[in-house]
Amino acid sequence: MRPYPPIAEHGLIGDLQTCALVSSEGVLDWFCSPRFDSPSVFAGLLDHEHGGYFAITAEAAPGVADGKAGGAGRTGGPGSRAGRPSDGAGVVTRQLYLADTAVLITRFLTREGVGEVVDFMPVHDPHTVTDRHQVVRVLRAVRGSVRFALECRPRFDYGRARHRLALDGALARFEGPGITAHLQALGPLPLEADGDDVRATATLTAGERAAVVLTVCDARSAPPPLLNADDLAEAFSAVRHFWHEWVGHCTYRGRWQQIVNRSAITLKLMTYAPTGAPIAAATMGLPEQEGGERNWDYRYTWIRDASLSVRAMRDLGFTDEANAFRNWLQQRLHDGGAPNGEPLQIMYRVDGDPFLTEEVLGHLTGWRGSAPVRAGNGAAGQLQLDIYGEAVYALAQAGRVDNFMGHDGWRRSAAVLDWLCDHWDRPDEGIWETRGGQKDFTYSRLMCWVALDHGIRQATALARPADVPRWTAARDAILQQIMTRGWSEERRAFVQHYGSDVLDASLLLMPMVDFITPKDPRWLSTLEAMDTELVSDSLVYRYDPAASPDGLRGSEGTFSLCSFLYVYALARAGRVGQARYAFDKMLTYANHVGLFAEEIGPTGEQLGNFPQAFTHLALVAAALALDTELDRATNDTNGTADTADTADRPA
C-alpha cells in the first residue's frame, strides 16, 4: 500500500449525501459523515499515519518477485486502464466502474489468481436527511485463489478524536465522540483487534465471496440491523438499478456518450440531495502544487459553480437536479442578506449555512507534505460580484420563470437586480478568489451584465413588474465600460482587470453567455492572445501569477475548467478541427475511471481537489458544443472550408 497515491488514482462512490474515495489499490482514504462538509472519518489521503483509512488489498504468495505477476507495471499513458503495481510484491491492480453506475470495482491480479473488491454506497431515500451512511465492500475471487488483507483504522474529526473499539466476533464497533462506526463482516473474514483498530485476512478461491459493511451513524442512534448475503445481493441490485434508471433520463446521444455519462454521474454524486446543493469537489486540502500552500476546502456550494452546473444538467435532460438547485438558490434570496452585507455570498454549506470559518489542521501533514491543511474556507466572505450573474443565469434557465418561482420569487430576484444597478461598479476579489487585494475585474463586470441582461429578457418576455429602463441603462453602461476599460488596444484582447494587460481564461465564458458573438473580431483577437500566452498543448492556465500576483506563494497547474472552456470557444469560433483535437487530448488526462481533478501539472499529473465539479460541467458543455458544430459542418455543404484549415492544426 502506497501511503500517498497520486491524487488521480482514486474512484468516487457515494449516496448523494456524502461520498468516499477508494484508491486503485483498494484503500478507502477519504470519507466524511454525515455530510460532504462534515469532519472526516477517514482522511489518510491527507495524513496516512494520523488520518485513518480502510484498506482491502491482495497479497501475493511469499517468494513472488515484485512486478512478476501478470505483466506488472503501468504500460498506458494518462487515462489508460493499464495495470498498476501495488506495494505488495507481484500484485497488479486495475480499477473500473460498472458501466453507467457509481459501483466501483478494484481488481487484483496475482500469480495465484484474480480477485475483486466491489465498493458501493446504498442509495436509500436520498432526499431525507440521515445521520446513517453505509459503505459496502464485497470481496470475491474470480480465478484461482487470492489472499486478501483488511485494515480498518477510523480517525474521527479529521484525526483529532480518539475512539474505543468493541469487538464481538464478526462485529466491530468504533466509538468516537458523538459518532460510531459499526463494521460487520460476512463470510470467511475473521476480524482481529489491532489496538483500537481491526484487521483480517482471508484466502478465497474462485467463486468464494466475503463482505464487510461499514455503517457510520450518530452515537445515539440504534445499531444497524445485521445483514446476510441475500441482503447484500439485494442492496447491490438496488444501487445498480438506481443508477441505470437515473442515467436513462440523459438525453445526450452524441459522440462522447461514455465520458459525458461519467461526468453526469460525478456531478450527481457531488450534489447533496436533501437540498439540491452541489459541492465544488469531494475533498479538501489537496494541493495545486505538491508541497505548496494552495490547499483549500472545496466541500461547499459555490453560487458560481453550482449555477453553471444548472445549464449542464438541463442540457443533458436532468431537469429535476437543475430545479432543485434553483429552489436552494431561491431560499438563499428568501433568507435575506449574507453576513458580509451583500444579498448573497459566494459560497455556503450544503444546508445554506453561510458560516464557513477557516481553520488550519496543524496535526495533519497534508498530501505528500503539502501543508497547511485547511478546513472551512475563509474566502466565503469575499466580495465577488460575478455571482449575481451566475445566479440570475441559473434562474433564467427555468424557462417560464413565473411558473417556477412565483410572484414572490420574482420580486426577490428583481430586488437583487435593483440593488445591482447601484453596486456593480466596485472593485472585488474576482472569480479565482485571489488574496492579493480587490481590483476592477473584467469577469465580474461581465457577469453583472449577464444578470441584468437576463433579468430584462425575463421581465419583457413574461410581462413581469420591473424597472426595465433602469436595468437597461445599467446593463449598457457595463458593456460600454468593458469595451473601453476591459479592452487593451496594445494586447488586442480583453484583459483580467482594468488598467492591466494581463489575460484571464475566465473570459472564455464571454461567448457562452452571449456577451459577444463567437466570431466577433475582438473575441477572435482575444482568443489568439490566449493561444499565445495561456495555452500549453491545449491545456489552459487561469492567468499568469507572475504578471498578476495573487498573494500566494508557489505555482499551479493548468486549470481543467479553462481547458474545456477553450474547446468550447474554439468550436464556436469555427476552429472545429482544432477544437476536437484539443478535446480528445484533454480526455487523455482523465484518470483511469474518467474523473478529473482541478488542475493538470507539468508532467500530466492531476492536482488540486478531486474530483472537481467545475471541470466535469465544462466537459459536458464542450462535448455538446463540439457535437453541434461537427454536425453543422457535416450537414452544411459549405462547411468544409470552415474546418479544413484547422483540422490538422495542433492546439
N, C-alpha and C positions, 0 to 999 in steps of 0.2 A: 504494500500500500504506500503510494507516494503521499507524503504529508500535505503538500500543496500542489495538487494537479493544476494544469493550465485552466484558466477561467472557462474556456470553451469546452473543456472535457466533462460536460455535465448535460443531463437531460432534466426536464422540468415535469413534475407531477403536481396535482392539486385538486381541491374540491370546491373551488370558487369562493372560498373564504380565507384560505391560506394555501401555502404551497411548499414544496420541498425540492431541493436539488440532489440528484444522485449522480455521482461521478461515473465515468466509463469503467471504473474498476469495482463498482458496486458499493460505493461508500456514500451514504446519505450524510452530507456535511453541511447542510443548511436547512433549517426548519424553524418557523416561528409559530406560536399558538397563543391565543385562539384566532388571531387575525394576521394578515400580512405584516402590519405595523406593530405587532406585539413583540416583547422580548423573545429572544431565541431559546429554543430547547437544544438544538444542535447548531454550532457555529464553528465547526472545525475548519471551514474554509477560511476563517479569519484568524484562527489560532488552533493549530492541531492539538496542542497539549492541553490547553485550558478551555477550548470552545465546545468540545464534545462532538461525537459522531456515532453513526450506526452503520457498521460495515458488515456486509456479507460478501466474502471473497472466496475464491477457489485456491486450493493449494496443490502443487504438483508433488508427485511421489519423490521421496528422497533420492538424490543422485542424479536427477534430471537437470541438465545444464541449462542456464538461463538462455532463452531465445531458441531452444531446440524443438519446441513443440509447435507443430502446425505452421512453421514458417514465421516465427515471431518477428516483430518489427513492423513499423508503420511504413507501408510502401506507397501510399497515396499522398496527394497534396492536400491542402486545406479543403475540408468538406467531403473527403473521401470516406468510405466505410471500411477502410483497411484496418487490420488488427493493431492493437496497442499492447506492447509488452507490459505486463503488470510488474509489481515489485516482487511477486513470487516467482521463483525460478520455473521456467518452462510453461508459463501460462500466458496466453494471448486473450485479450478481452475485446469484444465488439458490442456495440450498443445500437439499438434501433427502437422506433416506436411501432406499435401495432398500428397499421395504416389507418389514418383519419381518426385517431383516438389520442388520449393522454395516458395510455398504458405504455410503460417503458420496459424494455427487455434488455438485460445485460447478459451477454453470452461469454462463457469461459471455455476456451479451447486448450485442452491439455493432452499430453501423450496418452493418458489413460482413458480420456473420454471428453464429452462435451456437456456442459451444464448451463443452466439459465437461472436468472433471478428475474421474476416478473414483479414490477412495482406499480402500484396504483393507489389512489385515494378514492374511496367510495363517495359518490355524489348523492346525498340523500335528499334533503329539502334545502337546496342552496339559498333560497330567499329568506329562510328563517334563521336568525342569529343563534348560534350554538357555541358552547364552550368545548364541545366534544369533537375531536377530529382523529381520523384513523389513517394509518399507513399500513397497507397490506403488502407483504413481501413473500412471494411463493418461490421456493427453491425446487428445481427439478433437474434430473439427469436425463438427457435425451439420447446419448450414445455412451457406451462403455460405463465407467464409474468415475465419479467426481467427489473429491473430498472438499466440503465447504467449511468455512470458518466464520463464526459470527462474533461480533463485539458490539454491545450496546452501552454507550457511555454518555448519557444525557448530562448537560450542564445548563441548568436553568438560569434565566435572567442574564443572558449574554455571558454566562460562566461566572457570575458573581455570587450565586446562591448555592449552598451545599444541599445535598439530598441524602436520604436514607433509603437503603434497599431492604425490601421484604421479599424473600424468595420462598416459594412453595411449589416444588415440583416443576411443572411446565408454566407456572405463573410467576411473574416478577412484577413488583410494584416499586417505582421510584418516587419517593415522597419528597417534594420540594415545598417551599413556602407558597401556599395558596394554589399550587398546581401539582398534579400527579400524573405520571406516565405509567400505564399498565402494559405489560408485554406478555402475550400468550403465545406459546409455541405449540405447533401441531405436528404430529408425525415424529419420526426418529431424530429429534433435535433436543437432547437433554441440556437444560440450562444449568450453568455453574456460576457461583458467585466469584467475582474478581474484585475484592474490596466492596465498594458500594455500586459496582457495575456488574454486568453479566457477560459471559462468553459461552460459546458452544461450538462443537464440531460434529459433523455428520458426513458419512460416506454414503452416497446414493448411487444406485445402479440404474441403468436405463429403465425408464418407466416409473421410478420411485419419486415421490414428492414429499416435501415438508413445507412448513409455512410459519411465519411469525406475523402477528398483528399487534401493532403499537397503537394504543389509544391514549391520547392526551386530553385531560379534562380538568375542570376546576376541582380542587381538593375536596370540596363539599359535595361534589356530585357522586351519585351511586356508581359503583364499579361497573364496567361494561359487561354485558352477558357473555358467557363462554360460547365460543363458536366451534363448529365442526367443519369437516371437509365440504359437506353439502352447502353450508352457509357461505364458504369462500367461493365455491363454484358459482353460486347464485350472485354473489357480490361482483365477481368478475364479469359475468354475463350482463348484469345490470349496468355497470360502468361502460362496458363496450357498447351496449345499446344506446346509452345516453349520448355518447359522443358521435356515434354513427347517425343517430336521428338529428342531432344538432347540426352536424356538417351537411346533412342532406338538405338543409334550408339555404345553403350557399348557392347563389345564382351565377357565380363565376364559371365560365366554360372556356377559358382562354388557353393560351399556350403553356402556362406555368401552373397548372392545376395543383400539383403536389405541394410546391413551396408556398403557394397562396393559401391553401388549406391549412398548412402547418402554421403560417403566420396568424391566420384567423383563430385557430385553436389556442395559440400562445396568447393572443390578446384576450380571449375569453378566460383563460386560466388566470390572468392577472387583473380580473375585474371582480370586485367584491360584490357578490350577487345581492346581498340584503339591501344595498343602497344603489347599486348600479355604478359605483365609482371605480374607474380603472386606476391602477397604480402605474408609476413610471417604470419600475423594474422590480424584480423579485428580491433584490439583495440590497445591502448597504456596505459601504466600506471597501468595495473593490476598486482598485486604483486605475487612473488614467495613464499612469506610468509606474512600472514596477519600482517599488521603493520610494515613490513620491508621496506628496501630501494631498493630491487632488482626489480625496476619498470621501464621498458623500452618501447620505442615506436617501435612497430613491423609492422607498416603500410607501409613498404618499400619492395623493391625487393632485396633479398639476392641472390647473384650468386649461393651460395651453395644450399639453399632450393629450389630455382626455377629450378636449373639444375637437381636435383634429382626428382623433380616432372615430368620432361620430361619423364623419364622411366615409372613412374606410369601411366601417361596419355596415353603414347604409348601402354603400356601393356594392357590397357583397351580398346584400339581401337580409342582413341581420338587423331588422328594424326594432325588435324588442330591446336589444342591447343599446342601440342609439337612443331610443326613447327613455330608457331607464336612466342614462346619464343626464339627459335633458331635465328629467324630473329632479335629479340630485342638484343640478345647477340652479334650477328654479328655486329650490329650497334654500340655497345659499343666498339668493337675492331676497327671498322672503325673510330670512333671519336678520337682515339688515347689515349695517356696516361691519367691516372687519376690524380687528384690534388696531390696525395701523391707520384707521380713519378713512380708508377707501371703501367703496361699495363692495369690492371683492379683494381677496388677497391671492397670491399666485398659487398657493397650494394649501391643502387641508388633509387631515386624516380621512380615512375612508368613510367615517361616520359624519363628516362635516366639521369636526372639532378643528378650530383654527390654531390651536396652540401646539407647536412642534419644537419645544425647547431643545436646542442642540447641546449635547454633552460629549466629551471625549472619554472613551472607554480605555483608559490607560493600561489596564491589565491585559488587554489583547494586543498581540504583536502585529496583527494585520497580515494579509495575504503576502507571503514571501517578504515579510518585514516592512510592508507598506503601511506606515503609521503617520498620523493618528487615525484610529478607528472612531468614527463619529456616529452617534445615534441621535435622531432628531435632525432638524435642518434649520439652521439659523437664517437661511435665505428667505424663509417664509414671510418675513416682514418687509422684504424689499419692495420698492416701487417699480413695477414693470407694467407699463401702460398697454402693452400689446395684448394682455389677457382679455381686455374688453372686446377687441376684435374677434378673438377666437371664441369667446363666449357667445357673442351675437351670431357669429358664423355657425356655431353648433345649433343654436336655437332655430336659425333660419333654415336648416336642413330638414326641418319637420314638415315643410310644405305648407299646409294651412295652419299657420301659427295660432289663429284664433281658436281652432278646434283643439289644438294641442295644449296651449297654456291657459286658455280662457281670458276673460277680460281683465281679471286681477293680475294674471301673469303678464299680460301685455303692458299694463300700467307700470309694473315694476321694471320691465325691460325699457320702456320709454323713459322712465325716470333716470335710469342709468345713462341713456343717450343724452338727455337734457344736461345731466351733470358733466358728461364727457365734453360737451360743447365748451364748457368753461375751464376744463382741466387737462386737455390733451397736450397743450403746448408747454411741457415741463421736461427737464432732464430726468432720466431714470437710470436703473441699473442694466436694462436690456435683457434680451432673451436668454443669454448664456449665464446670467447670474454672476457676472464677474464681480470681484470685490475690490475693484480699483477706482470706485467713485462714479457718480452719476454723470451721464452725458446725454446729448440730444441724439439718441439712436434712431437711425432711419427706419429700422424694422418696427420699432414701437409706434412711430408715426404712421407707417403703412397699415398696421392693424387697427389703429384708431380710425383711419379712413375706411377700412373694411367694416367696422362696427356701424359707422354712420351710413355707409352706402347700403348695407343690408337692411338697416332699420328703415331707411327711406323706401326701399323696394317693397318691404313688407307693408308699411303703412299705406303706400299708394295702391298696391295691388289688392289689399284687403279692406281698404277704407277704414283703417283704424285711427283713432284720435291721436294726433302727434303734431308737434311744432315742426312740420316738414321744412318750411323756409329757413328756420334756424339751423336745422340739421344739415340742410343743403349748403348753406353758407360755410359752416364749419368743415364739412367734407371737402368742398372745393378749395378752401384755404389750406387744408392739409396737403392736397395734391399739388397745389402751386408751391408750397414750401418744399416738398420733397423734390420736385422738379428743378428747383433752384438751389437750395442748400444741401440737399441729399445727393446731388449730381455733381461729379467732378469733371470739368472740361478737360483737365490735364490727363486724368486717367481714362476719360471717356467711359465712365462707369458710375453706377450708384455705389455709394460708399457706406461704411459701417455707421458713422456718426458725422454730424455736421462739422465742418472745419477740418476734416481729415481726408487722406487719400487711401485709407485702409479699406480693404474689401472684406465682405462678410457673407458667408454662404447662406445665412438665414434669408437673404434677399432672393434666393432661388424660388421662394414662395410667391414672388410678385405676379407671375403669370397664372399661377394656380388660383389666386384669389381675385383674378380679373382686374388688377390694378393697371396692368399693361398687357398689350397683346403679345403673344409669344414670338412674334416676328417683327416687333417694333424695332427700328434701328437702334434706339437707346438700349433696349434689352439685349439685342444681339451683340452690341458692343460690350455690355456688362458681362455677358456670358463668355465672350472671348477673353476679357481681362481675367475672369476667374479661371479659365483654362490655363492661363499663363502662370498665375500666382498661387492658386489654392488647390489645383488638381494635380495629383500624382498617380499616374497609371490608372485613371478613372476613379481613384479614391480622393475624397474631398476633405480638406481641413476646414474647420469652422471659420477661422481667421488666423492671422499671424500674431501670436502673443508678443513677439519681439517688436513688431510695428505698433501694436496696441496693447501695452502692458495691462494685465488683468488683476494685478495684486497678489498673484500666487507664484510660488517657485515651481520649477520643473517644466516639462513639456507634456504634450499629449499626442495621441494618435489621430488619424483621420476619423471624422465623425460619420458613422454609417448612415444616420438620417440624411445628412447632406449628400452623401454619395448617391442615395436613391432619389433625392430631390433633383440632383444633377441629371440623372437619367430621364426623369420626367421633363425637365426643361429642355434637354436635347431633343427628345421626341416631339414635343410641341413646337420646337423651333424648326422642325423639318430635317434635323440631322438624325434620321431614324436608324440608319445603319450603325452610326457611331453609338447611338443610344442603346441599341440591342447588344452591341459588343461590350459596352460598359456594364450593362445589366448582367450579362452572362458571366463576365469576370467577377462582378461583385458577388454573385451566388457562390463562387468557389471559396469565398471567405466564410460562408456559413459553417457552423460546426457539423459534426457527423450526423446530427439528427435535425438539421435545418434551422438552428437557432442562432441569433446574433446578439452580441453584447453591444455596448455603447460605441466602442471605437475599434479601429484596426491599427495595430502597432507597426513599427518599421519593417518587421520581418513577417508580417501577416498574422501575428497573434492577436486574439481578441482581448480587449482591455475595457475596464470600466464595469459598471453594474450589469447584471446578466440574469435573464435576457431582458432587453430593453424594448418597451412597447413602441417608443418613437420610431425605432428602426423598422419594426415589423409593419407598422401602419404606412410608413413611407414606401416599403417594398410593395405593399398592395397598390398604392397609388401609382407607382412606377409601372407595375405589371399591367394595370388597367390602361394607362396612357399608351404604353407600347403596343398593346393589342389593338387599340383603336387606330393608332397611326399606321401600324403594319397592315391592318385590314383596309384602311383608306388607300394606302399605296398600292395594294393588290387590286382593289376594285376601280381605282382611278386610272384610266388609260394614259393620263398624262403624269401619273405619279412616279414613274420610273426615274425620270430626270431629277426628282426631288431627293432620291435616296442613292442613286448610283455613285455620286461623287463622294459619299461618306461611308458607303457600305464597308469598305476595307480600311477606313482611316482609323488608326489607333486612337483610343480616348486618352 
